[in-house]
C-alpha cells in the first residue's frame, strides 16, 4: 500500500463527517454554523470527486495495455452501487415529491425518470451517477488521445455551472442564457451533475495521477489556509448587496484541491492498518446518513447536534452489522 493512500482514506473519513455536519447542524449554530458549512463543509464532495479521478487515473495507467477492461469493470461497479442505493432511495424520493406536489402521479413519475438518468434518485446518490457519466467522458477522451481538450471542455462546463448557480439573477435576463439555464433545469434541475461538477473535479484528480506534482505538505497546508481565507472573503462579499443578488462560488474548488494535496502528502504509517476501515467507514457514512436523517427528521427542520450524534451512531451501527454479517452481496453497502 502506498503511504499516500492512508492520508487519502483518513481525509475521506473526515470529508464524510463534514457532509453529515452540513446536513445536520448547519442552522443549529446560527450564523457561525452557516459560515462553517458554507466555507468548510462544502469542500467534501469536490474532494471525493478529485480522489475518484485520482484513482481512476492510477487504474488507467496500471492497465495501460487493457484500459477498456479496466473501464468496463469500473463502470459496472459504479452502476451496481447506483442501482442498489437507488432501489433503497427511490421510495424516499417519491414520498418527498408527494409531499411537495401532492397527488400528481404522472408528474412525479416523469420527475423520477429524470432523476434516475440525470439528477440522481435521492440525497447524495447523484454523486455515483455523476461518477458514471464523468468517467465515461474521461475514458472517451483518453482513448482518443484528446486529454487537453478534455481538460478545456470540463473547465468550460464547470464555469457554466458556476454561472448557473450564482448568476441567474443577471444573466437570466439575456435570452441565450435564459434558455440555456432553462434547459439545464429541465434536464438536471441543478448544477450537481456529471457535466458541471463531476467531470471537472475527476479530471483534476486524473491530472494529479498522471503528472509528478512536487508540492510539499507544508506548502499544501499553507495553500489550504490561504484558499480558506479567500472562501470566507468570498462568502462575506456574497452577503453584501454589491452583487445584486448574484453569488461568486469559485474558491471552494481551490480549497478542495489543497485539501487533496494535504491528504496526498501525509505520511501515516502508524495508522496504515486502519486505512481500509476508514475507507469503508467514509463510504458507509456518506451513502447512509441522508436516509437516517430522513427517517429521524423528514422535514430536516430543527436539526440539532443531537440529530448529528444520532445519525453518526446509526451509520456506525450499520457498518458494524454489515461487517459482522460479512456477506459479499451486502458488502456493496460499505464499498468493501
C-alpha positions, 0 to 999 in steps of 0.5 A: 500500500502506498503511504499516500493512500492512508492520508487519502482514506483518513481525509475521506473519513473526515470529508464524510463527517463534514457532509453529515455536519452540513446536513445536520447542524448547519442552522443549529449554530446560527450564523457561525454554523452557516459560515462553517458549512458554507466555507468548510463543509462544502469542500467534501464532495469536490474532494471525493470527486478529485480522489475518484479521478485520482484513482481512476487515473492510477487504474488507467495507467496500471492497465495501460495495455487493457484500459477498456477492461479496466473501464468496463469493470469500473463502470459496472461497479459504479452502476451496481452501487447506483442501482442498489442505493437507488432501489433503497432511495427511490421510495424516499424520493417519491414520498418527498415529491408527494409531499411537495406536489401532492397527488400528481402521479404522472408528474412525479413519475416523469420527475423520477425518470429524470432523476434516475438518468440525470439528477440522481434518485435521492440525497447524495446518490447523484454523486455515483451517477455523476461518477458514471457519466464523468468517467465515461467522458474521461475514458472517451477522451483518453482513448482518443488521445484528446486529454487537453481538450478534455481538460478545456471542455470540463473547465468550460462546463464547470464555469457554466455551472458556476454561472448557473448557480450564482448568476441567474439573477443577471444573466437570466435576463439575456435570452441565450442564457435564459434558455440555456439555464432553462434547459439545464433545469429541465434536464438536471434541475441543478448544477450537481451533475456529471457535466458541471461538477463531476467531470471537472473535479475527476479530471483534476484528480486524473491530472494529479495521477498522471503528472509528478506534482512536487508540492510539499505538505507544508506548502499544501497546508499553507495553500489550504489556509490561504484558499480558506481565507479567500472562501470566507472573503468570498462568502462575506462579499456574497452577503453584501448587496454589491452583487445584486443578488448574484453569488461568486462560488469559485474558491471552494474548488481551490480549497478542495484541491489543497485539501487533496494535496494535504491528504496526498502528502501525509505520511501515516504509517502508524495508522496504515492498518486502519486505512481500509476501515476508514475507507469503508467507514467514509463510504458507509457514512456518506451513502447512509446518513441522508436516509437516517436523517430522513427517517429521524427528521423528514422535514430536516427542520430543527436539526440539532447536534443531537440529530448529528450524534444520532445519525453518526451512531446509526451509520456506525451501527450499520457498518458494524452489522454489515461487517459482522454479517460479512456477506459479499452481496451486502458488502456493496453497502460499505464499498468493501 
